[in-house]
């Protein structure tokens, strides 16, 4: 590892600051490698970039990069600042630890991995310390005027942590999703299970807009909402709400959409926010003439189906964007055995090759017991693990999978063409809009090394990907000499 790589490795461990990365030299490809055992962790090496007659290894996997084939522009990569994540960062770290972590996660050019995208929960999720909504009147009596609406439950943790993240990255894009409407709006009278009563559609629309306006007053701009997290699932022990496509179409088309147009016209609305296995759900909402015109994107989760489902929906509605808005790492199959390369090839490479403009993992941070949480998943992990006794930070596979894209692919980068590969090697390519640098993220899921030969016009570079590894390559688009 060269001096720059040693400095980066030290800063990952200590949170120190490093200078901004300059553009790579014209005859060098900068590479960063992480192996599944973390023996190499964003380890840096320079690779020669050749022109002219070059005889690459005939056994190498060939990847042709085509910068003329421009696809979607990127919003960014990141994770959800859940109640659990914010509480740990706020109350289980001292000020110096907190600042170092937020600079590492959201900073760019100071040893940071450059998260540009985040998600918040509107009220409680399973990763809250207790269940609540933002309008819980005494006795659960209906409150259609929203007189009891308040973001007070968030003022001690979520709001200050998000403000600190914004201080590090003022361009951070933040979306938000409810896990349930307030209990009094539902047919169960409970945050757990049930459906939204039609007579409260208008109140729920005003509730969501009230959230956006209250956060804006706190200096936290929300750029997009979904109307329900995982609307095809009713969890048994944490807030949730079934909200099928015809109901969402009516709610968006007749209530939230017109209200958004009148009060927050720049606010985007995303539909679905659930798994790849039911593309007919977002297709039904987008096909509804009243609702479809208000929806700007389809949001996806990873827990069912295949990532390729994103593309047919996008092909049917090419004017709508695509986002991956939740996927958690954790101790279950296939995540346990697939490890780092599964995360990278599916959630970073696969989602963006299937048109995602933004990619969000689930909890930004959890503790050594995979919490705190109130119901739900007890085997999920955070992007980082915070020791609740000391504030010490450990970085998970999720961290490295995200960092291999987020640190190098900047806001508004284009995804560009690159050859789909096989034999356990996957890749995706980007071109940064600010300096024209090109970035290739590649993963090798095999138990043995694999050589790749990357061709960009008349130039080529080669590298051997270690077994079970992820690599990022960055080079200058300007001709050599």
N, C-alpha and C positions, 0 to 999 in steps of 0.2 A: 504494500500500500504506500502511495506517495505521501508527501507532507500534507497536501490538501485533504487526502482521505483520512489521515491520522487526526487532523484537526476536527474534521466532521465527526468522526467516531467519538472523540473526546467530548464534543459538544452534545451529542445525543445522550451521553451519560450524565453530563453536568449542567446542561442548559446554558452554556456560555454562548457568546455572540461571535459570529464569523462574518467576514465581509460578504457583500453580494457576489453571486457567481457571475464572472464575466462571460461573454460569449466565447465558445470554444475556438481554438486556433483552427485555421482553415484546413490543415492537414492532419487533424487529430479528432478522433471520436472519444468523448468522455463516457465512461461506462461506470455504472454502480451495480453491485451484485449483492443479493441477499440469498442465503441458503436456508433451507427449511429448519435446520438445526441452529440457525442464527450464529454459526461459526463465522460466517461472513454476514455483516449487517450494514447495508448501504456502503459497502466497501468500494473505494474508487480506484480505477485503473484507466490509463490512456491506451487507446487502440489506434494503430495507424489507419489513415484513410487514403486509399490509393486511387489513381486515375490511370487511363490508358489500358493497355493489354495486361490483364491480370488473370491468373489461372487459379481460381478458387478451388478449394478442396472439393473433389467430385462427390464426396459423401456428405458434404454440408447441406443443411436445409437452406434452400434459396428463398430469400425474401426480397421482392422488388417493391421499392417505395415509389409511389406516384404522386408527387405533390400537386399535379394538375387536377387530380380527382379530389375535389373538396366536398366534404359531407357536412356534418353539423359543427357549429361553433360551441365551444365548451363554456359552461358556467362554473364548474369546479367539482372538487371532491371534498368529502368531509364526513361528519357523523352527527348524531342527535345529542344535543345538550339536554338530556332528560333531567327530571327532578333529582334522580339519584346521582347523576354525574355532577350537576351543579352543587348539590349539597356536599358531596365529597370534596370537590375543588374548593368550595368556600369554607367548609368547617373542619376538614381533616388535613389541610395543608396550611403552613404558615405563609405569610405574605411573599417571602422570597421564593418558596417552592411554587406557589400559585403563579407568580409572574413568570418564572422560568418555564413552567409547563405550558402556559397559554402562549408565550412567545414561540416555544418549540412547535406547538400544534398549528397556530394561526399565522405565525410570522413567515416572512419570505426574505431571504438574503441575510439572515442573522442566525444561521443554523436551523431555521424553521422548515417545516414540511409543507407549509403554505395551504392549509385548508381554506377554501374559498366558499364553502357551502355548508349550511347547518340546518337542522330541523329542531323545532320545539313542539312540545305537547300542549294542547289547549285543555287545561285541567289535568287530572291525574291519568297516568298510564300504569301498567304493572310495575314500572320502575319509578314509583313514587313511594314515599314512606307511609302514606295513608291515602285513602280514596277521597276525592273531593271534586267538585266542579267550581266554576267561577260565579255561580249563582245558586247558593244553597240557603234559601230562606228558612227562618225558624219553623219547625214542624213540617217542612217540605211542602208548604202551601204553594200553589201556582203563583208565579211572579212574571206575568207576560209583559209588564212595563219594565222589567229588569232593574227594579229599584235596589235589589241586593247584589247586583253585579259588582265584582271586585277582583282585581288581580293581586290582592293582599297576600294570598298564599305563595306567590312567587317573588315577593319583594326582598326576602332574606337570602335567596340563593340564586334562582334562575336569572332574575333581572341583573344583579350586580355582576355575575359571571359573564353573561352575554355582553354587557357593557365593556367589561375588560377585554373580551375577545375582539369586540369592535374597535377598541382603542389600539389593539395590535394590528388588526386588519380592517380598516374602515370600509373596505369594499365587500366585506362578508355578506353573502346572499343568504337570507334566512327565510325558511318556509315554516308553516305550522299546521298541525293536524289535531282534531279532537278525537279522543277515544270513546267519548259518550257525550250526548247532550245532558244537561242537568236532569236529575232524576224526575223532577216534577213535569218535564216535557214528555216522558216516556210512558208506554203502556204498562211497564212493570213497576213504576214508581221507584226505581232503583237505578244506580249507575251500572249495575251488573245485569247483563242480558237486556232483552227487550228491543222495542222499536220506537221511533219518534212518532208521536201522535200528529196526524195531519193538521189539527187545529193549532199546533205550535210550530208549524213550518216558518211562519213569519217571525216569531220570537227567536227561533234558533238562528235564522239569518241575521237578525239584529245582534244576537249574542256573539256570533263570529266576527261581525264588523266591530262590535264594541271591544273585542280582544285586540284586533289590529290597531284600533285607535288608542287604546290604553297603552299598548306597547310603544306605539309611535310617540306618545307623550313622555315615555321614559327614555327616548332617544334610541329606540330599537325598531328599525323599519322592517316590516314583514313584506316580502315581495310576492308570496304565493300562499294559498290555502288549499288543502284538500277538505272535503266536507265530512269525511269519516275515515279513520284508520281501519283497515281491514273490514270493509262493510259486509263481507260474506261470512263473518265469523262472530259467534257469541261466546266469549270466554266465560268460564264458570266461576272464576274467583277474582276477576279484576274488571275495571270498566270496559264496556264494549257495547256495540249497538248494530244490529243488522239493518242494512239500508240498501235495498236492491236497486237495480238499474232503473226501472220505471219510477221508483220513489225518488231516487237521486235526480233523475231528469226533471221531474215535477218541481222538486225543491230548488234546483239550480235555475231552471227556465222561468219559473213563476215568482220566485222569492229572492234567493241570494243574488242571482245574476243581475236583475234590474236594480236591486239595492246597491250592489257593488258599482254599477254604472253611475248611479247618482252620487254616491258618497266617496268611493275610492276607485276611480276608473283605472288607475295604474296597477291595481292589485290583480294578480293572476289567479285563476282557479284551475286546479288540476283534478282530474277525475281518477277514480278507482283506488289507488293507494293499497293495492293488494296483489295477490300472486299471479305468476305467469300462466297458471293453469285454466283461467277463465277469461280469455280475451273477448268472449262475447259480451261480457259485462260493460267494459268501456266502449266497445263498438256500439252497443245499444244506446248509451248516453250520447255519444257523438252523432249518431244518426237522428236523434231527436232534434227537430229544427229549433225549438225554443231553447233547449239546453245547450246544444252543440256550439252555438255561436258564442257562448260565454266561456267555454272551456278552451284553455290554451295548450294543455299538455295532458298526457296520461302518465301516472305514477305507478311504479311496479315494486313488488316485493319478491323475494327469492325463494320462499319456503314451499312452493309447489310449482310444477311445470318446468319448462325450459326457457332459457334466456332468449332463444330464437323467436319466441312469441311476440316480442316487442316489434319486430320488423313488419309482419303482415298488418298489424294495427296501424303502424306509421305509414305503410304503403297505401292503406285505404284512406288515410287522412294526412297527407303530406304537409298540410298547413299546421298540424299539431306537433308539439315537441314531445320528447320522451325523457323521463327521469327514472332512475333507480332511487327510491326513497327510503328503503329499509332492507337490511340484511344483517343478521347477527352472526358473529363467530361464536363457537361454543363447543361443549364436550358432548357431541353426538355425531352419529354417522349421517352423511359422508364427511362432515367437517373434520372429525377427529382424525381419520386416516388420510383425507385429502390435504389437510394442512394449508400451508402458505400458498402452494401452487394452485390449489383449488380456488382459494379466495381470489388470487390474481387472474387466473384464466377465465373465471366465470364473472366475477363482479367488477373487475377493472377492464379487462380486455373484452369479454363477451358482451357486457352491457353497452360499452361504447361502440363496438363494432355493430351493434344493433340499435344505434342511433341515440343512445342516452347522452344528453347534454350535461347532466349532473349525476353524481354517484354518491349516495349516503349509506354508510354503515349505521348500525343501531347505536348503542350507548357509547358516548365518547369516553366515559370512564366508569369503572365499577371497582368495588373493593376486593379484598382477597377472598371473600365468600361469595362473589358474583352478585353482590347487592349494593345498597339496600333495595329491596323490592317488596311489594305487597300483593302476593299472588303471582301467577304467571311463571315465567321461565326461571328456573334455579340453576340452569347449566349454561346460560348465556355469559359471554365475556365482553368486556369493554375493549375499545381500541387501545386504551392503556389501563393498567391495574394500579390503583392507589392503595397503598398499605394504610388502613384506617388508623393504625397506631402511630406511625411515623411520618406519613405523607410521602414516603418513597414511591417512585414510579417504576413500573416494569412495562415494557412494550411488547405487545402481542403480535401474532401473525397479521391481524387486521391492520395494525399500525403500519407494518412494512409493506403490505399489499397496497394500501392507500398511498403511502409516501412515495412509492416508485412511480406514481403518476402525479400526485399533487405537488411534489417539490419541483417538478420539471415542466409540467403542462400548465400554462398560465391561462388566466381568464381570457376568453375570446380566441383561444387557439382553435385552429381548424383540425378536425380529424381528416386525415388524408388517406389516400389509397395505399394498401399494402397487401401483398399476396397472402391469402389464407393458407395456413400451414397445417400439417398433420404430424404424425409420428410423435405425439405428445408435446409438440412445440406450438405455442400460440403467440400471436403478436397483434399489436395495434400501433398505428403511427399518427403523429400530430405535427403540425407546423405552428409555432408560436407567432402571433401577429405582431408582437412588439419588435423582435429582432430577427425574425425569419428562421430562427434555429429550428431544427427538426429533432423529434423525439420518437424513439421506438421503445415500447415496453414489450418485453418478451418473457415467456415463462417456459421452463422445461419441467414437465411433470414426470419424466422418466427417472428410474433408479440409477441411470448411468448418464455421463455427460453427452451432450449433443452439440455438434459444430453448426454454426449458422454462417451464411454468407449474405450480406445485405447489400443490395445494389440500389444506388440512387443516381439515375442518369448514367453518366460515364464513370461514376466512382463506386468503389466497393470497399467494404471492410468485413473482416472475419473475426469471429470470437467463438470460443468453446464455452457453452453454458454448463456450469456444474450440474450434477444430479440434483433434482428437486430444488430448483432455484428460480428466482425472478431477477431480471436484469433490465436496466434502463440505459439506453444509448442516446447521446445528445451530440449533434454536430452542426456546423455552420453550413448554411445552404449556399454560401458564396463559392464560386469556383476556386480551386486551389491555384495559387500564384496570382 
